[in-house]
């Protein structure tokens, strides 16, 4: 089983949101390269941090199951 196929009831409701946040990071990175506006770098980093925090929380919740 690949890592992306692995799922738990705790992860399931968050998977789509995580995917969308990573797509938003990609969009900000593209805009950064196109415009050079550092605002996009900041927003991309904020989204990456949110995803890291969310994944850590999910791991903690799974440890309690």
Steps between C-alpha positions, in 0.01 A plus 500: 500500500640838408509779757229700320263203516539468873205650683332503839163630618688791663675596175209453264320831562827695464644345183323726251586813699868404520504436126339839432744679731794344315348610170472853642869487595579408139287790371679746727837366388403543135390857569823569686702390197281700262472822700791489743259622769630369836144505635447170318804344668361602839155357427647176366703460821194569716308231316789253533512567873124446529532164323792399725301595810190319378695184420663508844158532660368210290795283612428589863133408459592170336727420791197524730292258292 
